[in-house]
Amino acid sequence: MGMLYVVPTPVGNLEDITLRAIRVLKEADLILAEDTRTSSVLLKHYEIKNALLSHHKFNEHQTVNNVIERLNGGQTVALISDAGTPGISDPGFLLVRECIRNGIKVQCLPGATAFVPALVSSGLPDDRFCFEGFLPQKKGRQTRLNSLKEEKRTMIFYESPFRVLKTLTQFAEVFGPERPVSVCREISKIHEESVRGTLAEVIEHFKQTEPRGEFVIVLGGLSEEK
């Protein structure tokens, strides 16, 4: 019986990978990558030349059985995403679930996840929080937001630069313009930046400054308004 390793990769700076992650990737019989072109940059940097197979949200239902067969045959498989920890707003859950159902051992290595540094550096309470990831783009979006109106924990969302201003504006409508927020972009990269303030203040900032990069929005819970 083989083993599945879930391996976090850097969200920005390539130095943010662990020594153990490099070793596991070098020893694996097969590396599953969300985008082989993106992952090849990291693998080439660390001189990792193992077999690489595309495994993403559009094909994971088709590839999972083949991967399970390889694991049952004794192979060691490493799963990576484009950045961060697989399974956190990235493919991973389906394969992990199938491994568990088939009695295949799964180990998830500790490592980079974008929302953790964004939360810790936000200045908002981080003892209790809820991770919401990407909101639905259309159907169910307003329902999800309305369900969070009374949430007292700090809330964490992922967003693209193309929708971040729209999302912040919707947050102001649902949670109120005075709700505290920290918007972090380009985590662990050269242009990393956190914009903190009320929703109204941060919205005004991004009306004046074009949003660029990948965003993590850390929003204060209801208790923060009191």
C-alpha positions as CSV (number, residue, x, y, z in Angstrom):
1,M,0.0,0.0,0.0
2,G,1.3,3.4,-0.9
3,M,0.8,6.8,0.7
4,L,-0.6,10.1,-0.3
5,Y,1.3,13.2,0.9
6,V,-0.6,16.5,0.8
7,V,2.2,19.0,0.3
8,P,1.8,22.8,0.8
9,T,3.8,25.0,-1.6
10,P,4.7,28.7,-1.3
11,V,2.0,31.3,-1.8
12,G,4.7,33.8,-2.9
13,N,8.4,33.6,-2.0
14,L,9.8,30.3,-3.2
15,E,11.9,30.1,0.1
16,D,8.7,29.5,2.0
17,I,8.7,25.8,1.3
18,T,9.8,23.4,4.1
19,L,12.8,21.1,3.9
20,R,10.5,18.2,4.5
21,A,8.3,19.2,1.6
22,I,11.3,19.3,-0.7
23,R,12.4,15.8,0.4
24,V,8.9,14.3,0.0
25,L,8.5,15.8,-3.5
26,K,11.9,14.4,-4.5
27,E,11.1,10.9,-3.2
28,A,7.5,10.7,-4.5
29,D,6.8,8.3,-7.4
30,L,4.2,10.8,-8.8
31,I,3.4,14.5,-8.2
32,L,-0.1,15.6,-8.8
33,A,-0.2,19.3,-9.7
34,E,-3.1,21.7,-10.2
35,D,-1.3,23.4,-13.1
36,T,1.8,21.6,-14.3
37,R,3.2,24.8,-15.9
38,T,2.9,26.7,-12.6
39,S,4.3,23.9,-10.5
40,S,7.2,23.3,-12.9
41,V,8.7,26.6,-12.0
42,L,8.9,25.5,-8.3
43,L,10.1,22.0,-9.1
44,K,12.8,23.2,-11.5
45,H,14.0,25.7,-8.8
46,Y,14.6,22.8,-6.4
47,E,15.8,20.4,-9.0
48,I,12.8,18.0,-8.6
49,K,12.4,15.9,-11.7
50,N,9.8,13.4,-10.7
51,A,6.8,12.4,-12.9
52,L,4.1,15.1,-13.0
53,L,0.4,14.6,-13.6
54,S,-2.3,17.3,-14.0
55,H,-4.9,17.1,-11.2
56,H,-7.4,20.0,-11.0
57,K,-11.1,20.7,-10.3
58,F,-12.0,20.1,-13.9
59,N,-10.5,16.6,-14.2
60,E,-10.2,15.3,-10.6
61,H,-13.3,13.1,-10.9
62,Q,-11.7,11.4,-13.9
63,T,-8.2,11.0,-12.5
64,V,-9.0,10.0,-9.0
65,N,-9.5,6.3,-9.8
66,N,-6.2,6.1,-11.6
67,V,-4.4,7.7,-8.6
68,I,-6.1,5.2,-6.2
69,E,-4.9,2.3,-8.3
70,R,-1.3,3.7,-8.2
71,L,-1.5,4.1,-4.4
72,N,-2.9,0.6,-4.0
73,G,0.0,-0.6,-6.1
74,G,2.4,0.8,-3.6
75,Q,3.4,4.1,-5.1
76,T,4.0,7.3,-3.1
77,V,2.0,10.2,-4.5
78,A,2.4,13.9,-3.6
79,L,-0.4,16.3,-4.1
80,I,0.3,20.0,-4.6
81,S,-1.7,23.0,-5.8
82,D,-0.6,26.2,-7.5
83,A,0.1,27.8,-4.1
84,G,-0.6,27.1,-0.5
85,T,-2.2,23.9,1.0
86,P,-4.2,21.7,-1.3
87,G,-7.8,21.4,-0.2
88,I,-8.0,25.0,1.1
89,S,-10.0,26.6,-1.8
90,D,-8.0,24.2,-4.1
91,P,-8.5,20.6,-5.3
92,G,-7.7,18.0,-2.7
93,F,-10.8,17.0,-0.7
94,L,-12.0,14.4,-3.2
95,L,-8.7,12.5,-3.4
96,V,-8.2,12.6,0.3
97,R,-11.7,11.3,0.9
98,E,-11.2,8.4,-1.6
99,C,-7.9,7.5,0.0
100,I,-9.5,7.2,3.4
101,R,-12.4,5.2,2.0
102,N,-9.8,2.8,0.5
103,G,-7.7,2.5,3.6
104,I,-4.8,4.4,2.1
105,K,-2.7,6.4,4.5
106,V,-2.8,10.2,4.1
107,Q,-0.3,12.7,5.6
108,C,-0.7,16.4,5.2
109,L,2.5,18.3,5.8
110,P,2.3,21.7,7.6
111,G,3.1,24.7,5.5
112,A,2.0,27.8,3.7
113,T,-1.7,28.8,3.7
114,A,-2.5,32.4,2.6
115,F,-5.2,33.2,5.1
116,V,-3.0,32.6,8.2
117,P,-0.5,35.4,7.8
118,A,-3.4,37.7,6.6
119,L,-5.4,36.9,9.7
120,V,-2.5,37.3,12.2
121,S,-1.3,40.6,10.7
122,S,-4.8,42.0,10.4
123,G,-5.0,43.3,14.0
124,L,-8.4,41.7,14.3
125,P,-9.2,39.0,16.9
126,D,-7.7,35.8,15.8
127,D,-8.6,33.5,18.7
128,R,-11.8,32.5,17.0
129,F,-12.5,32.9,13.2
130,C,-14.4,31.4,10.3
131,F,-12.9,30.7,6.9
132,E,-15.3,31.4,4.0
133,G,-12.9,31.1,1.1
134,F,-14.4,32.3,-2.2
135,L,-18.0,33.5,-2.1
136,P,-20.4,32.1,-4.8
137,Q,-20.1,34.4,-7.8
138,K,-23.8,34.5,-8.5
139,K,-26.3,32.0,-7.2
140,G,-26.3,31.8,-3.4
141,R,-24.0,34.8,-2.9
142,Q,-26.5,37.1,-1.2
143,T,-27.9,34.2,0.8
144,R,-24.4,33.4,2.1
145,L,-23.7,37.0,3.0
146,N,-27.0,37.4,4.8
147,S,-26.3,34.2,6.8
148,L,-23.1,35.9,8.2
149,K,-24.8,39.1,9.4
150,E,-24.8,37.9,13.0
151,E,-21.4,36.2,12.9
152,K,-19.3,37.4,15.8
153,R,-16.1,35.7,14.8
154,T,-13.5,37.3,12.5
155,M,-14.3,36.2,8.9
156,I,-11.9,35.4,6.2
157,F,-12.5,35.5,2.4
158,Y,-10.5,35.0,-0.7
159,E,-11.0,37.2,-3.7
160,S,-9.6,38.1,-7.1
161,P,-8.5,41.6,-8.1
162,F,-11.3,41.8,-10.6
163,R,-14.1,41.4,-7.9
164,V,-12.5,42.7,-4.7
165,L,-14.0,46.2,-5.0
166,K,-17.5,44.8,-5.7
167,T,-17.1,42.4,-2.8
168,L,-16.1,45.1,-0.4
169,T,-19.0,47.2,-1.5
170,Q,-21.4,44.3,-0.9
171,F,-19.9,43.8,2.5
172,A,-20.6,47.5,3.4
173,E,-24.2,47.0,2.3
174,V,-24.6,43.9,4.4
175,F,-22.4,44.5,7.4
176,G,-22.3,48.3,7.5
177,P,-19.6,50.7,6.2
178,E,-18.0,51.1,9.7
179,R,-17.2,47.4,10.0
180,P,-13.4,47.0,10.5
181,V,-11.5,45.1,7.7
182,S,-8.0,44.3,6.7
183,V,-7.4,43.6,3.0
184,C,-4.1,41.8,2.3
185,R,-2.7,41.2,-1.2
186,E,0.3,39.5,-2.7
187,I,1.2,37.7,0.5
188,S,4.9,36.7,0.7
189,K,5.7,38.5,-2.5
190,I,7.7,41.7,-3.2
191,H,4.6,43.9,-3.3
192,E,2.8,42.5,-0.3
193,E,0.5,45.0,1.3
194,S,-2.2,45.3,3.9
195,V,-4.9,48.0,3.8
196,R,-6.7,48.3,7.1
197,G,-9.6,50.5,8.3
198,T,-13.4,50.6,8.0
199,L,-15.0,49.1,4.9
200,A,-15.8,52.7,3.8
201,E,-12.2,53.7,4.1
202,V,-10.8,50.6,2.3
203,I,-13.4,50.9,-0.5
204,E,-12.2,54.5,-1.0
205,H,-8.6,53.3,-1.2
206,F,-9.3,50.8,-3.9
207,K,-11.4,53.3,-5.8
208,Q,-8.2,55.4,-6.0
209,T,-5.8,52.5,-6.4
210,E,-6.3,49.7,-8.9
211,P,-6.5,46.3,-7.1
212,R,-3.7,44.0,-8.2
213,G,-2.7,40.5,-7.1
214,E,-4.6,37.9,-5.1
215,F,-6.5,39.1,-2.1
216,V,-7.4,37.9,1.4
217,I,-10.1,39.9,3.1
218,V,-10.2,39.7,6.9
219,L,-13.5,41.1,8.2
220,G,-14.3,41.9,11.8
221,G,-17.2,40.0,13.4
222,L,-20.3,41.7,14.8
223,S,-18.9,42.1,18.2
224,E,-16.1,44.3,16.8
225,E,-18.7,47.0,16.1
226,K,-19.6,47.5,19.7
